[in-house]
Amino acid sequence: METKHKALGKGLEQLFANNVIDFNNFEEKIVSENKSDITMIKLDEIRSNPYQPRKVFNEDSLNELAQSIKEYGVVQPVIVKKSIKGYELVAGERRCKASKLAGLQEVPAIIKDFTDQEMMEIALIENIQREDLNPIDEAKSVNNIIRLKNYTQEEFAKRFGKSRSYVTNLLGLLKLPAPVQKMLINNEISASHARVLSKLDNEEEIISLANRIKTEGLNVREVESITNKEEVVKRKPIKTSQTRDPKLGIYENVISDKIGNKVKINNKKIEISYNSVKDLERIMEIFNISIGDE
């Protein structure tokens, strides 16, 4: 039993050891090394991974998979962990749900003895790499992995083959008010809309503009135009003898995209808005600024 657990640890270690994490190779490795251990398990004995970040499953996608299972069966066995009552899913939730839709009573499975932390890590990685998560669930998954593994955003981006700006913009969605996050989950506004809204500071303004996007069908450029005009109105007037260099607006957008926060450049000053000390520490990390121990 001890030898078996060590092998599992090595397998999970290998998942995180590569420069770019690849869940597909990890699952295939488990299956290929344990083909003789594949057993049929009743679906009603399997419960979802308690650390599953996905809350919503696409019904059309599940129905398509169910139709494929009716014709060809479950090609890839699911991976489960023995629990006090039955089994907990480690990988393969969509296969289980689709198998139920297809009328199956049992599915092929491989039983492994993962720890709770390993199950959490695997569930998060599988969802990010293999599932069509909505942007909010994906952002929460990314944030959980960063905290769990103590990654910087740069390290996460490299490990998962994402760009740094993609990670920064994705995590910025978690700053949106709850009603706006719900609108994004329900596809009432797009991720591009949400990205523009996430750079605003006033919660009431964000909700108001999100409702306008929904009711008036505003496109992303129109939303950007509205936010830019409102920003011009709010700005303190400068001397009429001075003209603002148009390049400054470009610089503001570039820096804002880099860090995910609002940036103002004026009167030879750069102003960066932040929401909390933790957010400020994140910005310092992006600029590779560290405070050494005394």
PADOZA-414434 format. One line per field, with one value per residue: x, y negated, z negated of N, C-alpha, C in turn. Coordinates in Angstrom, 3 decimals, decimal comma. Atoms other than C-alpha are relative to their C-alpha. Example, Ala and Ser with C-alpha at 12.3 -4.5 7.8 and 13.67 -1.06 7.14 Angstrom:
BEGIN
nc1 <- [0,890|-0,820]
nc2 <- [1,190|1,190]
nc3 <- [0,000|0,060]
cac1 <- [12,300|13,670]
cac2 <- [4,500|1,060]
cac3 <- [-7,800|-7,140]
cc1 <- [0,900|-0,770]
cc2 <- [-1,200|-1,090]
cc3 <- [0,000|-0,730]
END
This chain:
BEGIN
nc1 <- [0,832|-0,900|-0,656|0,998|0,188|-1,194|0,105|0,977|-0,663|-0,921|0,804|0,462|-1,219|-0,364|0,958|-0,438|-1,436|-0,265|0,019|1,396|0,805|0,878|0,834|0,289|-1,086|0,042|1,078|-0,338|-1,060|0,645|0,770|-0,886|-0,750|0,894|1,071|0,465|0,776|1,283|1,138|1,291|0,582|1,345|0,032|0,624|-0,961|-1,017|0,439|-0,884|-1,157|0,452|-0,788|0,326|0,320|1,036|1,360|0,949|-0,437|0,720|0,910|-0,191|-1,246|0,244|0,850|-0,850|-0,853|0,879|0,269|-1,225|-0,117|0,986|-0,514|-1,338|-0,311|-0,935|-1,322|-1,020|0,526|-0,092|-0,900|0,734|-0,645|0,907|0,409|0,734|1,178|-0,196|-1,204|-0,010|-0,630|-1,232|0,039|0,995|1,376|0,855|0,248|1,004|1,295|0,456|0,326|1,343|0,925|0,021|0,708|-0,912|0,081|-1,356|-1,043|-1,335|-0,685|-1,250|0,052|-1,281|0,082|-0,494|0,304|0,956|-0,678|-0,237|1,283|0,296|-0,904|0,361|1,285|-0,212|-0,771|0,825|1,019|-0,612|-0,578|0,813|1,418|0,387|0,483|0,340|-1,160|-0,079|-0,484|-1,404|-0,778|-0,077|-0,895|-1,368|-0,354|-0,205|-1,271|-1,074|-0,127|-0,344|-1,382|-0,823|-0,578|0,222|0,782|-0,934|-0,272|1,205|0,144|-0,949|0,321|1,228|-0,035|0,829|-0,751|0,123|1,140|1,220|0,204|0,315|1,349|0,951|0,142|0,666|1,448|0,454|0,243|1,312|1,082|0,661|1,036|-0,631|-0,563|1,118|0,364|-1,028|0,235|1,223|-0,221|0,739|-1,066|-1,119|-1,243|-0,638|0,699|-0,364|-1,388|0,032|0,654|-0,852|-1,002|0,652|-0,133|1,262|0,866|1,298|-0,193|-0,210|1,299|0,843|-0,461|0,274|1,425|0,160|-0,491|1,032|1,268|-0,199|-0,825|-1,228|-1,168|-1,158|-0,541|0,903|-0,235|-1,287|0,204|0,742|-0,886|-1,015|0,635|0,265|-1,287|-0,396|0,809|-0,455|-1,371|-0,183|-0,422|-1,395|-0,153|0,389|-1,202|-0,621|0,755|-0,381|-0,624|0,851|-0,729|0,225|1,164|-0,464|-0,806|0,928|0,663|-0,988|-0,309|1,227|0,130|-1,072|0,215|1,412|0,556|0,091|-1,245|0,081|-1,282|0,282|-0,924|-1,242|0,235|0,760|0,845|0,542|1,021|0,009|1,173|-0,357|-1,435|-0,316|-0,036|-1,234|-1,106|0,045|-0,553|-1,450|-0,538|-0,047|-1,150|-1,195|-0,433|0,120|-0,505|-0,836|0,021|-0,994]
nc2 <- [1,207|1,152|0,140|0,511|1,431|0,687|0,085|1,054|1,266|0,247|0,373|1,369|0,819|0,145|0,936|1,353|0,145|0,474|1,455|0,328|-1,093|-0,617|-0,971|-1,141|-0,975|-0,558|-0,996|-1,115|-0,769|-0,831|-1,050|-0,938|-0,783|-0,777|-0,582|-1,232|0,351|0,586|-0,767|0,647|0,503|0,531|1,461|0,522|-0,097|1,031|1,377|1,002|0,469|1,121|1,198|0,359|1,432|0,243|0,025|-0,114|-0,853|0,300|-1,114|-0,454|-0,757|-1,276|-0,829|-0,501|-1,046|-1,135|-0,686|-0,718|-1,144|-1,005|-0,678|-0,591|-0,300|0,911|-0,381|0,293|-0,257|1,092|-0,287|0,230|-0,281|-0,707|0,800|-0,769|-0,521|-0,014|0,557|1,415|0,216|0,774|0,550|-0,616|0,330|0,103|-1,363|-0,610|0,640|-0,401|-1,432|-0,085|0,427|-1,065|-1,148|-1,000|-0,254|-0,047|0,517|-0,509|0,919|-0,377|0,472|0,492|0,502|1,369|0,791|1,080|1,087|-0,444|0,044|1,405|0,452|-0,660|0,536|1,354|-0,073|-0,607|0,939|1,088|-0,454|-0,884|0,320|1,330|0,717|1,403|0,803|0,170|-1,268|-0,143|0,950|-0,543|-1,153|0,519|0,626|-1,064|-0,670|0,938|0,005|-1,337|-0,320|1,175|0,486|1,371|-0,035|-0,321|-1,440|-0,697|0,191|-0,868|-1,397|-0,390|0,424|1,184|1,253|0,693|0,912|-0,826|-0,345|1,233|0,423|-0,995|0,196|1,289|-0,201|-0,303|1,273|0,491|-0,235|-1,301|-0,003|0,052|-1,342|-0,878|0,317|-0,606|-1,447|-0,269|0,463|1,232|0,854|-0,837|0,124|1,251|1,057|-0,096|0,452|1,470|0,393|-0,325|1,055|1,137|-0,038|0,208|-1,179|0,386|0,269|-1,285|-0,685|0,792|-0,189|-1,403|-0,069|0,637|-0,971|-1,032|0,516|0,764|-0,771|0,737|-0,826|0,300|1,317|1,013|0,037|0,676|1,417|0,575|0,094|1,014|1,318|0,268|0,271|1,354|0,922|-0,043|0,494|1,422|0,744|0,436|1,299|-0,037|0,150|-1,311|-1,016|-1,332|-0,851|-1,192|-1,216|-0,294|-0,894|-1,336|-0,512|-0,353|-1,264|-1,085|-0,306|-0,522|-1,392|-0,785|-0,232|-0,238|1,095|1,274|0,763|1,370|0,672|1,427|0,906|-0,733|-0,945|-1,214|-0,376|-1,353|-0,273|-1,367|-0,217|-0,449|-0,239|-1,217|0,382|0,773|-0,966|-0,667|0,940|0,045|-1,262|0,119|0,841|-0,637|0,811|-0,774|0,649|-0,999|-0,048|0,887]
nc3 <- [0,000|0,088|-1,298|-0,930|0,248|-0,479|-1,458|-0,262|0,258|-1,101|-1,167|0,159|-0,035|-1,407|-0,580|0,320|-0,225|-1,347|-0,164|-0,257|0,532|-0,990|0,707|-0,869|0,112|1,343|0,091|-0,888|0,646|1,017|-0,654|-0,697|0,984|0,860|-0,810|0,619|1,199|-0,377|0,512|-0,228|1,236|-0,202|0,019|1,219|1,094|-0,232|0,231|-0,585|0,752|0,842|-0,302|-1,376|-0,079|-1,007|0,530|-1,111|-1,103|-1,232|-0,295|-1,383|-0,032|0,682|-0,866|-1,080|0,569|0,307|-1,268|-0,358|0,916|-0,445|-1,198|0,144|1,387|0,676|-0,513|1,016|1,346|0,969|1,111|1,239|1,281|0,909|1,146|1,012|-0,703|-1,439|-0,589|-0,373|-1,293|-0,094|-1,359|-0,877|0,390|-1,192|-0,477|0,879|-0,238|-1,336|0,062|0,575|-1,060|-1,011|0,553|0,557|1,430|0,542|-0,887|0,309|0,910|0,651|1,385|0,496|1,367|0,059|1,192|-0,265|-0,691|-1,376|-0,705|-0,281|-1,051|-1,259|-0,459|-0,510|-1,246|-1,042|-0,453|-0,756|-1,260|-0,817|0,021|-0,463|1,175|-0,195|0,430|1,451|0,567|-0,390|0,807|1,362|-0,049|-0,135|1,271|0,988|-0,279|0,347|1,459|0,471|-0,367|0,294|-1,242|-0,438|-1,235|-1,079|0,071|-0,442|-1,445|-0,678|0,263|-0,678|-1,387|-0,196|0,041|1,284|-0,061|0,074|1,411|0,717|-0,375|0,506|1,443|0,191|-0,016|1,361|0,674|-0,414|0,966|-0,159|-1,034|-1,323|-0,198|-0,357|-1,382|-0,844|0,035|-0,761|-1,382|-0,266|-0,499|-0,437|0,759|-0,438|0,725|1,413|0,146|0,042|1,245|1,147|0,169|0,645|1,452|0,695|-0,126|-0,547|-1,421|-0,671|-0,099|-0,906|-1,369|-0,349|-0,342|-1,309|-1,000|-0,135|-0,542|-1,235|-0,935|-0,299|-0,302|0,842|-0,349|0,545|1,453|0,189|-0,300|1,129|1,166|-0,285|0,093|1,411|0,630|-0,402|0,787|1,388|0,116|0,322|-1,195|-0,057|-0,637|-1,410|-0,829|-0,134|-0,736|0,455|-1,010|-0,218|0,368|1,416|0,069|-0,402|1,109|1,080|-0,339|0,023|1,406|0,606|-0,443|0,639|1,428|0,281|0,804|-0,720|0,021|-0,531|-0,194|-0,171|0,693|0,275|1,084|-0,308|1,127|-0,124|1,003|0,541|0,844|1,343|0,172|-0,751|-1,409|-0,168|-0,003|-1,305|-0,976|0,241|-0,511|-1,459|-0,324|0,605|1,138|1,226|1,203|0,657|1,462|0,636]
cac1 <- [0,000|2,822|4,574|1,363|0,962|4,555|3,920|0,879|2,918|5,485|2,736|1,338|4,845|5,460|2,318|3,795|7,417|7,098|7,688|4,134|1,587|-0,353|-3,267|-3,963|-0,549|-0,954|-4,303|-3,135|-0,079|-2,254|-4,488|-1,648|0,205|-2,898|-4,914|-5,083|-6,690|-9,665|-12,899|-16,583|-18,177|-21,862|-22,602|-24,790|-21,754|-19,726|-20,051|-18,536|-15,106|-15,858|-13,209|-14,806|-14,755|-17,204|-20,751|-22,383|-22,118|-23,068|-26,136|-25,559|-21,989|-23,140|-25,820|-23,257|-20,952|-23,894|-24,699|-21,070|-21,114|-24,281|-22,473|-18,947|-19,135|-16,880|-13,508|-11,450|-11,983|-12,697|-10,359|-11,845|-10,803|-12,321|-14,315|-16,286|-19,390|-18,606|-16,174|-15,211|-14,381|-10,835|-11,179|-14,015|-17,105|-18,424|-18,035|-20,075|-22,837|-23,004|-23,023|-26,099|-27,773|-26,881|-28,650|-25,546|-25,569|-21,792|-18,559|-14,965|-12,793|-9,339|-9,161|-6,351|-5,578|-5,140|-4,963|-7,492|-4,913|-4,000|-7,690|-8,086|-5,047|-6,124|-9,706|-8,518|-5,993|-8,421|-11,072|-8,701|-7,144|-9,961|-13,318|-15,163|-15,444|-17,271|-14,830|-15,721|-15,275|-12,012|-10,812|-11,639|-9,819|-6,737|-6,788|-7,087|-4,141|-1,988|-2,734|-2,462|0,904|2,138|2,769|3,340|1,143|4,198|4,964|1,358|1,276|4,401|3,246|-0,123|0,960|-0,989|0,135|0,742|-1,843|-4,414|-3,938|-4,001|-7,167|-8,848|-8,169|-9,392|-12,897|-13,059|-13,098|-16,442|-19,556|-21,474|-24,471|-22,120|-20,280|-23,656|-24,458|-21,165|-21,886|-25,330|-23,822|-25,748|-22,478|-19,324|-15,898|-14,625|-17,320|-16,427|-12,747|-13,519|-15,827|-13,224|-10,952|-13,531|-13,443|-17,011|-19,241|-22,470|-21,100|-20,010|-23,465|-25,211|-23,063|-23,443|-27,232|-26,937|-24,872|-27,642|-30,621|-29,115|-26,875|-23,773|-20,689|-17,240|-16,073|-19,159|-18,500|-14,872|-16,002|-18,441|-15,851|-13,276|-15,721|-16,710|-13,039|-12,439|-15,314|-13,913|-10,362|-9,201|-8,847|-5,332|-3,983|-5,398|-1,899|-0,957|-2,033|-2,038|0,294|-1,886|0,868|0,072|-3,311|-1,592|0,885|-1,973|-3,725|-0,542|0,319|-3,309|-3,417|-0,177|-1,302|-5,104|-5,664|-6,597|-3,604|-3,413|-0,458|-0,548|1,730|4,771|3,204|1,959|-1,001|-1,996|-5,257|-5,407|-8,151|-6,283|-2,855|-2,986|-3,752|-0,826|1,484|0,305|1,192|4,633|5,152|4,346|7,047|9,465|9,630|10,376|10,940|13,857|14,102|15,843]
cac2 <- [0,000|-2,373|-1,681|-2,406|-5,803|-6,744|-5,973|-8,230|-10,998|-10,631|-10,832|-14,041|-15,394|-14,783|-16,727|-19,803|-19,123|-19,991|-23,533|-23,633|-21,555|-19,122|-17,331|-15,120|-13,469|-12,973|-11,171|-9,104|-8,048|-6,816|-4,874|-3,352|-2,218|-0,714|0,833|4,108|2,246|0,933|2,016|1,311|-0,833|-1,717|-5,343|-5,699|-4,817|-7,742|-11,278|-14,470|-15,665|-17,907|-20,321|-20,601|-24,342|-23,969|-24,928|-24,917|-22,226|-22,950|-20,836|-20,730|-19,545|-16,864|-15,658|-15,382|-13,364|-11,190|-10,412|-9,457|-7,199|-5,495|-4,653|-3,905|-3,514|-5,298|-5,216|-6,774|-5,346|-7,803|-8,059|-7,733|-7,626|-5,166|-6,951|-5,882|-5,512|-4,524|-6,614|-10,252|-11,409|-12,553|-13,061|-12,479|-14,298|-15,097|-11,441|-10,371|-12,912|-12,044|-8,319|-8,833|-10,716|-7,818|-5,404|-3,587|-2,004|-1,738|-3,107|-1,866|-3,324|-3,248|-3,552|-5,678|-6,814|-10,572|-12,961|-15,782|-18,359|-16,297|-16,005|-19,765|-20,412|-17,891|-19,193|-22,770|-21,839|-19,614|-22,322|-25,022|-22,893|-20,637|-22,185|-25,179|-27,079|-30,380|-33,266|-33,667|-29,968|-30,000|-33,103|-31,489|-28,301|-30,243|-32,250|-29,052|-27,402|-30,528|-30,565|-26,788|-26,513|-29,962|-30,901|-34,415|-35,399|-35,162|-31,620|-30,535|-31,992|-30,065|-26,799|-26,841|-28,292|-31,545|-35,129|-37,310|-39,857|-37,044|-35,981|-39,575|-40,443|-37,185|-37,749|-41,325|-39,923|-38,855|-42,553|-43,027|-43,419|-40,155|-41,198|-41,907|-38,601|-36,860|-38,668|-37,422|-33,837|-34,042|-35,415|-38,676|-40,522|-39,230|-38,667|-41,606|-43,834|-42,599|-43,323|-46,994|-47,213|-45,642|-48,654|-51,029|-51,935|-52,924|-49,920|-51,762|-52,938|-49,409|-47,969|-50,801|-50,405|-46,608|-47,049|-49,402|-46,781|-44,271|-46,491|-48,635|-46,006|-48,189|-46,730|-46,821|-49,899|-51,820|-50,866|-51,960|-55,245|-55,844|-55,113|-57,337|-60,241|-59,910|-59,887|-63,103|-64,784|-63,696|-64,822|-68,082|-70,748|-71,576|-74,845|-75,697|-76,507|-72,861|-70,117|-66,512|-64,283|-61,539|-59,025|-59,337|-57,693|-54,801|-54,464|-54,478|-51,634|-49,562|-49,843|-49,236|-46,054|-44,916|-45,284|-45,119|-48,438|-51,953|-54,139|-57,921|-59,796|-63,554|-66,445|-64,169|-61,792|-58,210|-57,396|-53,753|-52,931|-49,934|-48,373|-47,014|-46,362|-42,887|-44,426|-46,853|-43,930|-42,235|-45,367|-45,531|-41,881|-42,656|-45,352|-42,974|-45,281|-43,453|-44,663|-42,725|-41,624|-44,111]
cac3 <- [0,000|-0,856|2,453|4,325|2,634|3,438|7,091|6,958|5,423|8,154|10,764|9,354|8,889|12,580|13,405|11,715|12,661|16,352|17,564|18,918|16,993|19,194|17,545|20,579|20,391|16,665|16,948|19,910|17,909|15,043|17,423|19,467|16,338|14,737|17,589|15,694|12,759|14,747|13,057|13,660|10,961|10,600|11,317|8,235|6,090|7,493|6,168|7,512|6,480|3,463|4,757|8,199|9,119|12,014|11,047|14,487|17,181|20,787|21,566|25,334|24,813|22,346|24,761|27,561|25,310|24,207|27,852|28,474|25,398|26,663|29,904|28,719|24,943|22,416|24,171|21,369|17,855|15,072|12,082|8,616|4,973|2,494|-0,192|-3,261|-1,114|2,444|4,472|5,107|8,622|9,238|13,007|15,455|14,152|17,635|18,619|15,593|16,193|19,902|19,101|16,924|19,775|22,081|19,726|18,465|15,013|14,613|16,062|16,376|13,625|12,092|8,299|6,855|3,323|3,749|0,800|0,438|1,539|4,598|5,517|5,249|7,446|10,063|10,220|10,710|13,395|15,297|15,421|16,619|19,355|20,512|19,701|21,139|17,872|17,707|17,092|13,405|12,563|14,526|12,674|9,331|10,369|11,444|8,214|6,156|7,907|7,475|3,746|3,314|5,087|4,029|7,662|8,896|11,837|14,090|12,890|13,385|16,900|17,899|16,297|18,022|21,353|20,862|21,407|18,379|19,541|19,940|16,306|15,020|16,957|15,912|12,213|12,617|13,234|9,586|8,624|10,383|8,190|7,639|9,830|12,756|12,257|12,442|15,694|17,131|16,039|17,665|20,926|20,545|21,047|22,740|21,223|23,300|21,813|18,339|18,916|19,630|16,608|14,311|14,853|13,368|9,677|8,787|8,083|8,858|12,194|13,074|12,335|14,168|17,269|17,189|17,205|20,184|22,029|21,398|22,269|25,037|26,621|26,385|28,067|26,498|28,414|27,319|23,686|23,994|25,519|22,656|19,982|21,710|21,977|18,341|17,393|19,345|17,480|14,104|14,862|13,379|16,074|17,177|18,500|21,918|23,111|22,656|25,035|23,937|25,910|27,519|26,773|23,065|23,634|25,383|22,526|20,011|21,849|22,196|18,490|17,516|19,621|18,005|14,381|14,673|12,828|13,918|14,795|15,278|16,728|16,320|15,356|15,499|12,975|13,229|10,978|10,426|8,659|6,319|4,189|1,172|-0,282|1,279|4,661|4,190|3,383|6,594|8,588|6,956|7,882|11,526|11,520|9,766|6,736|3,498|-0,058|-1,511|-5,137|-7,447]
cc1 <- [0,864|0,681|-0,948|-0,176|1,204|-0,050|-0,971|0,636|0,933|-0,761|-0,464|1,172|0,398|-0,927|0,462|1,468|0,319|-0,076|-1,409|-0,844|-0,977|-0,804|-0,253|1,065|-0,010|-1,061|0,301|1,075|-0,588|-0,728|0,914|0,758|-0,883|-1,166|-0,576|-0,873|-1,351|-1,129|-1,286|-0,613|-1,373|0,004|-0,603|0,897|1,085|-0,583|1,058|1,179|-0,444|0,739|-0,239|-0,378|-1,136|-1,376|-1,040|0,601|-0,869|-0,841|0,190|1,251|-0,170|-0,836|0,795|0,886|-0,826|-0,310|1,211|0,166|-0,986|0,551|1,290|0,351|0,942|1,411|1,080|-0,578|0,127|0,971|-0,720|0,868|-1,027|-0,308|-0,778|-1,240|0,231|1,313|-0,175|0,742|1,281|0,041|-1,065|-1,438|-0,942|-0,332|-1,069|-1,388|-0,576|-0,389|-1,384|-1,048|-0,154|-0,682|0,887|-0,197|1,374|0,999|1,327|0,754|1,301|-0,024|1,399|-0,186|0,609|-0,354|-0,996|0,660|0,278|-1,283|-0,377|0,847|-0,410|-1,295|0,170|0,713|-0,842|-0,999|0,586|0,427|-0,981|-1,466|-0,246|-0,622|-0,473|1,128|0,142|0,500|1,472|0,887|0,162|0,953|1,452|0,462|0,283|1,334|1,170|0,218|0,476|1,468|0,958|0,746|-0,103|-0,845|0,882|0,287|-1,198|-0,138|0,925|-0,378|-1,199|-0,068|-0,919|0,893|-0,222|-1,220|-1,316|-0,327|-0,433|-1,429|-1,053|-0,244|-0,695|-1,519|-0,554|-0,248|-1,369|-1,032|-0,729|-1,097|0,577|0,671|-1,088|-0,439|0,992|-0,199|-1,193|0,081|-0,842|0,951|1,166|1,215|0,728|-0,650|0,485|1,417|0,057|-0,578|0,908|1,056|-0,599|0,065|-1,339|-0,969|-1,346|0,094|0,161|-1,327|-0,905|0,392|-0,246|-1,468|-0,278|0,473|-1,079|-1,248|0,168|0,848|1,276|1,129|1,191|0,554|-0,868|0,198|1,312|-0,137|-0,704|0,917|1,071|-0,571|-0,259|1,293|0,467|-0,763|0,518|1,369|0,046|0,469|1,467|0,063|-0,282|1,213|0,695|-0,902|0,524|0,559|-0,845|0,699|-0,259|-1,188|0,375|0,798|-0,896|-0,640|0,960|0,304|-1,216|-0,228|1,005|-0,356|-1,464|-0,652|-0,021|1,291|-0,252|1,410|-0,293|1,010|1,264|-0,115|-0,773|-0,786|-0,611|-1,003|0,132|-1,107|0,332|1,513|0,423|0,106|1,272|1,207|0,062|0,619|1,515|0,672|0,141|1,213|1,297|0,610|-0,194|0,609|0,777|-0,122|1,089|1,114]
cc2 <- [-1,254|-0,260|-0,619|-1,512|-0,806|-0,175|-1,095|-1,366|-0,368|-0,447|-1,439|-0,967|-0,278|-0,997|-1,436|-0,241|-0,577|-1,521|-0,508|1,199|0,508|1,102|1,239|1,081|0,688|1,095|1,210|0,897|0,933|1,167|1,047|0,890|0,932|0,610|1,252|-0,265|-0,625|0,918|-0,759|-0,377|-0,605|-1,521|-0,551|0,146|-1,086|-1,380|-0,980|-0,298|-1,191|-1,299|-0,475|-1,479|-0,303|0,094|0,242|0,856|-0,287|1,203|0,538|0,865|1,360|0,936|0,577|1,135|1,241|0,803|0,804|1,241|1,097|0,821|0,759|0,416|-1,046|0,445|-0,163|0,253|-1,226|0,420|-0,370|0,301|0,682|-0,899|0,883|0,634|-0,105|-0,627|-1,497|-0,135|-0,821|-0,688|0,731|-0,325|-0,095|1,379|0,690|-0,583|0,428|1,475|0,215|-0,393|1,080|1,266|1,084|0,122|-0,017|-0,509|0,651|-1,019|0,600|-0,622|-0,390|-0,649|-1,395|-0,657|-1,092|-1,138|0,370|-0,064|-1,427|-0,506|0,575|-0,564|-1,377|0,030|0,563|-1,004|-1,120|0,470|0,732|-0,376|-1,430|-0,758|-1,396|-0,832|-0,141|1,272|0,213|-0,921|0,517|1,191|-0,442|-0,601|1,054|0,713|-0,893|-0,016|1,351|0,320|-1,153|-0,486|-1,520|0,107|0,389|1,500|0,797|-0,073|0,932|1,462|0,473|-0,495|-1,172|-1,242|-0,670|-0,915|0,763|0,308|-1,234|-0,450|0,960|-0,203|-1,324|0,133|0,264|-1,273|-0,570|0,256|1,315|-0,008|0,015|1,346|0,975|-0,233|0,623|1,509|0,373|-0,476|-1,227|-1,120|0,918|-0,198|-1,288|-1,206|-0,046|-0,510|-1,526|-0,466|0,209|-1,075|-1,275|0,169|-0,025|1,151|-0,336|-0,263|1,301|0,715|-0,718|0,232|1,436|0,167|-0,644|0,929|1,027|-0,529|-0,698|0,734|-0,723|0,963|-0,495|-1,390|-1,115|-0,144|-0,715|-1,498|-0,696|-0,200|-1,063|-1,406|-0,378|-0,349|-1,412|-1,033|-0,093|-0,632|-1,481|-0,735|-0,406|-1,330|0,102|-0,109|1,331|0,937|1,368|0,805|1,258|1,302|0,397|0,934|1,428|0,634|0,437|1,364|1,176|0,418|0,610|1,452|0,901|0,359|0,237|-1,071|-1,281|-0,785|-1,381|-0,557|-1,467|-0,822|0,710|0,928|1,209|0,382|1,369|0,223|1,437|0,101|0,339|0,158|1,222|-0,297|-0,791|0,926|0,742|-0,887|-0,076|1,254|-0,049|-0,801|0,516|-0,864|0,822|-0,787|1,057|-0,064|-0,925|0,844]
cc3 <- [0,000|1,333|1,014|-0,175|0,477|1,505|0,391|-0,186|1,122|1,233|-0,073|0,060|1,446|0,689|-0,207|0,343|1,370|0,064|0,260|-0,428|1,052|-0,679|0,853|-0,124|-1,355|-0,106|0,874|-0,622|-1,059|0,639|0,629|-0,979|-0,819|0,772|-0,637|-1,225|0,330|-0,472|0,285|-1,346|0,304|-0,166|-1,291|-1,224|0,097|-0,283|0,506|-0,914|-0,845|0,276|1,436|0,086|0,967|-0,631|1,092|1,106|1,219|0,424|1,412|0,112|-0,654|0,859|1,177|-0,487|-0,317|1,265|0,443|-0,873|0,373|1,161|-0,271|-1,430|-0,597|0,361|-1,068|-1,384|-0,890|-1,105|-1,290|-1,223|-0,898|-1,181|-0,975|0,614|1,495|0,420|0,250|1,319|-0,144|1,359|0,804|-0,337|1,200|0,551|-0,840|0,255|1,356|0,023|-0,596|1,029|1,059|-0,512|-0,576|-1,512|-0,657|1,040|-0,356|-0,843|-0,501|-1,391|-0,463|-1,365|-0,114|-1,330|0,385|0,772|1,450|0,818|0,361|1,163|1,351|0,565|0,619|1,346|1,137|0,557|0,832|1,379|0,910|0,080|0,478|-1,163|0,372|-0,612|-1,510|-0,669|0,344|-0,845|-1,427|-0,053|0,078|-1,326|-1,075|0,207|-0,403|-1,512|-0,531|0,235|-0,256|1,247|0,068|1,275|1,183|0,039|0,479|1,517|0,768|-0,141|0,804|1,444|0,307|0,038|-1,346|0,001|-0,092|-1,455|-0,792|0,284|-0,542|-1,496|-0,316|-0,026|-1,393|-0,806|0,350|-1,099|0,319|1,076|1,424|0,314|0,435|1,440|0,971|0,075|0,870|1,448|0,364|0,397|0,368|-0,905|0,380|-0,661|-1,450|-0,245|-0,081|-1,339|-1,205|-0,263|-0,604|-1,515|-0,729|0,250|0,624|1,502|0,788|0,215|0,985|1,457|0,465|0,398|1,353|1,121|0,288|0,719|1,349|1,031|0,393|0,345|-0,818|0,294|-0,560|-1,511|-0,299|0,223|-1,160|-1,201|0,209|-0,123|-1,452|-0,728|0,318|-0,833|-1,431|-0,181|-0,354|1,250|-0,082|0,749|1,487|0,907|0,229|0,789|-0,406|1,165|0,171|-0,367|-1,454|-0,188|0,363|-1,127|-1,164|0,257|-0,086|-1,435|-0,685|0,381|-0,706|-1,435|-0,362|-0,867|0,820|-0,190|0,603|0,120|0,291|-0,800|-0,459|-1,211|0,524|-1,248|0,273|-1,128|-0,504|-1,040|-1,444|-0,079|0,801|1,494|0,294|0,039|1,331|1,077|-0,149|0,544|1,516|0,437|-0,611|-1,113|-1,264|-1,159|-0,776|-1,507|-0,542|-0,604]
END
